[in-house]
């Protein structure tokens, strides 16, 4: 197998609607840059994923890992249902195969996501209002 070397700076963001859907007014809420895809050779796939929620709203994701999923946050981060930041640039997470997991995203977020095989099965990707504090 040949090695892969590319510049992510010159690579264009592509809509990821086929996996995550679209937000209000058909605006893309998820974009991707495919860094490598070796699934046809029995390997995995690596992406840069960018989520951009509409102003004042959250993206709620629910998915099941179809293979081990490694997530490294580069920019932005995850939050709770109220929009309070919970995960930050430099944070890492592993969702093992068959693990159902969720995330709330309240700001533009970019993550390096590496799957050992197939990417997640996305059950829900919705734009929601943040919950009010009790």
C-alpha positions in Angstrom: 0.0 0.0 0.0 1.1 3.5 -0.8 1.3 6.2 1.9 -1.0 9.2 1.9 0.1 12.8 2.2 -2.2 15.7 1.6 -2.7 19.3 2.6 -6.0 19.8 4.5 -5.6 23.6 4.0 -6.2 23.3 0.3 -8.8 20.6 0.5 -12.3 22.0 0.2 -15.0 21.2 2.7 -17.7 19.0 1.2 -21.3 18.7 2.4 -21.9 15.7 4.6 -25.7 15.8 4.2 -25.8 12.2 3.1 -24.9 11.3 6.7 -26.2 14.1 8.8 -29.0 15.8 6.9 -29.6 19.5 6.6 -30.6 22.3 9.0 -33.2 25.0 8.6 -33.4 26.6 5.1 -31.4 23.7 3.7 -28.1 25.1 5.2 -25.5 22.4 5.6 -24.8 21.8 9.3 -22.1 19.2 8.7 -19.2 19.2 6.3 -16.3 16.9 5.8 -12.8 16.4 4.4 -12.0 12.8 3.7 -8.4 12.3 4.6 -8.2 8.6 3.8 -10.6 5.7 3.0 -9.1 2.2 3.1 -12.3 0.3 3.7 -12.1 -1.4 0.4 -8.7 -2.8 1.6 -10.1 -3.9 5.0 -9.0 -0.7 6.8 -10.9 2.3 8.1 -11.6 5.9 7.2 -10.4 9.2 8.5 -12.3 12.6 8.3 -12.1 16.1 9.4 -15.7 16.9 10.4 -17.0 20.4 10.8 -20.4 21.1 12.5 -21.9 24.5 12.3 -25.1 25.0 14.3 -27.4 27.9 13.4 -26.9 31.0 15.7 -28.4 30.4 19.1 -29.2 26.7 18.5 -27.7 23.3 19.2 -27.0 20.3 17.0 -28.1 17.1 18.8 -26.4 13.9 17.4 -27.2 10.3 18.3 -25.3 7.5 16.6 -24.0 4.0 17.0 -20.4 3.2 16.3 -20.1 0.5 13.6 -16.4 0.3 14.3 -14.1 1.9 16.9 -14.4 5.7 16.5 -11.6 8.0 17.7 -12.6 11.7 18.0 -10.0 14.4 18.6 -11.5 18.0 18.9 -9.4 20.5 17.1 -11.7 23.6 17.3 -14.9 24.5 19.2 -16.2 21.6 21.3 -19.3 19.8 22.7 -21.7 21.2 25.2 -24.6 20.1 27.4 -28.3 20.6 26.6 -28.2 24.2 27.8 -25.2 25.1 25.6 -22.7 25.1 28.5 -19.2 23.9 27.1 -18.2 20.4 28.2 -15.5 19.3 25.7 -12.7 21.5 24.3 -10.0 21.6 21.7 -7.4 18.9 22.6 -10.0 16.6 24.2 -10.1 13.0 22.9 -12.8 10.3 23.0 -13.2 6.7 21.9 -16.6 5.3 21.1 -16.1 1.5 20.8 -17.8 -0.6 18.2 -21.6 -1.1 18.9 -21.6 1.8 21.4 -24.6 4.2 21.1 -23.5 7.7 21.9 -24.6 11.3 21.6 -23.3 14.9 21.5 -24.6 18.4 21.7 -22.8 21.0 19.6 -23.4 24.7 20.2 -20.6 26.4 18.2 -18.6 25.7 15.1 -16.7 22.6 15.9 -13.9 20.8 13.9 -12.8 17.3 14.9 -10.4 14.7 13.5 -12.5 11.5 13.4 -11.0 8.1 12.6 -13.0 4.9 12.3 -11.3 1.5 12.4 -13.8 0.3 9.8 -17.2 1.7 8.8 -18.4 5.1 10.1 -21.2 5.6 12.6 -24.8 4.8 11.9 -26.4 8.2 12.5 -29.8 7.8 14.1 -30.5 11.5 14.7 -29.0 14.8 13.7 -31.4 17.6 14.7 -31.2 21.3 15.3 -32.8 22.1 18.7 -33.3 25.0 21.1 -31.0 25.0 24.1 -32.9 24.0 27.3 -33.5 26.7 29.9 -31.8 26.5 33.3 -34.0 25.3 36.0 
